Amino acid sequence: MLIEREALCALIPHAGAMCLLDAVLAWDETRILCQSESHRKPNNPLCKNGQLSAVHAVEYGAQAMAVHGSLIGNYKVTQGYLAAVRDIELYVLRLDEIVEPLRIEAQTIICDERHLMYALNISAGGKKLVTGRATVVQVS
């Protein structure tokens, strides 16, 4: 692991259980690969009635995007909002049923001081779980 949870969480505005990522496995100027096991934790703040919908994989991807931006030095997300989600494909209904760690890959499409657009690919055990694109707009 290149970056473990505590250092990783310091790079984004999320704290405690809302920091969903556990580690950065790899990164370069255009992509990041993170890992998480928080999808199986009963205290996951995104769970409802003990279940974690696959749609919440977008938040895992958005956090990977924020970490990537901090690491490449283009920006540090202090406050932003998810402005758009496009072409999301869910290959499973729930994440809490996935036994293996999640692998969250985010590939840069646009990355500047105010706008982030990444292609997302969330998988586990070699199985594709969720794909799509997300756009985050940073608030000044």
N, C-alpha and C positions, 0 to 999 in steps of 0.2 A: 504494500500500500504506500502510495506516495504521500498522501495527506489523510490523517485520521480525523475522526468526528469532531473533536474539540477545536482543532485548528480550522477545519472546514466550516463549522458553524460560525466562526468569527468572521468569515468572509461574506455572510449574508445577514439580512435583518431579522431572520427567524431565530427564536430561542427555545430552549427546552425541548419538549417532545415535538414541537412544530418544525424543528430542524430535522427533516426526514432522512437525510443522507448520512451514511456511516463512513464513507471513504471515497477518495479520488484514486482510481486505479491507474489512470493515464490521462495525459492532456498535452495538447500542442496548441499552436496558434489558431486552429480552426475547429477543434473538437475536444470534447471531454468525455471520459468514461468514469461513472461513479457506481458505487454499490450501496445497497441498503437492505436491511433486514427488518426495518420498522413496520413493514406491511403486515407482519405477523404479531405485532405487539398489541395487547388488549387496550393499552392506553394511547394508541395512535389517535390523535385529535381529529382525524378525518373519518374515523369509523362511526357508523350509525348502527345501533342495535347489534354490535359485535361484528359487523361486516364492513369491508372496505371495497367499494366499487372500483372497477378498472378505470373509470373515468378520472379517478384521483391520480392516476399515473401522470397526468398533465402537470400536477403540482410538483411531483418528483422531477419531472423534466425542467420545469421553470426554475427550481432551486439549482439544478445542475447548470443551467444557463447563467444564473447569477454568480455562482462560484467560478465558472469559466471566465466571465468578464473581469472579475477581480484578479484572477490569476494572470491573465494576459495583460493586465494593466490599463485597459481601455476605460474602465469605470469601476466604481464600487456602488452596487445597488444599495441605496439607503431607503428609498421609498419608490415604489413603482406599482403598476397594475397590469394584470394580464389583459391585454387589449383585444387579442384575437386568437382563436384556435381554429385551425383549418385541417381538412383532410384526415381527421382522427379516425383511426380504425381500431376497434377493440376486438381482440382475438380470444379474450376470456371475459367473463362477467365480473369476477371478483379477484382482487389481489390477495386477500387474507387466506385464500385456499392454496396459494403457491408456496411450496415447501422451500425451494431454493432461494438464495439471495437474488434480489432484483439487480439487474445491470441497466443503468440509465445512461444512454449515449445521446449527446446533443452535438449537432454539427452546425456550424455557423452558416447562415444565409446572409444576414445583415447584422452588423455589430458596430454601433457608434455610441456617442455619449448619451443619447436619448432613446434609441430604439434598438431592440434586440429581436432578431428573428432566427429561429433555429429549427432544423429538422430533428424530431425526437424519435428514438427507438428504444423502447423498454422491453427487456427480455428476461428470462430466467431459465437456467438449465438448458440453454440453446434453443428455447422455444420463444417465438415472437409473441408478446403480450399486447402491446399498444404501439402504434406508429402515428405520426402526424407532424404538424408544424405549430409552433406557438410564437406569438409576438408579445413582448413586454415593452411598455413605455415607462421610462423613468420620470418621476416627478421631481422637479428642481426644488 
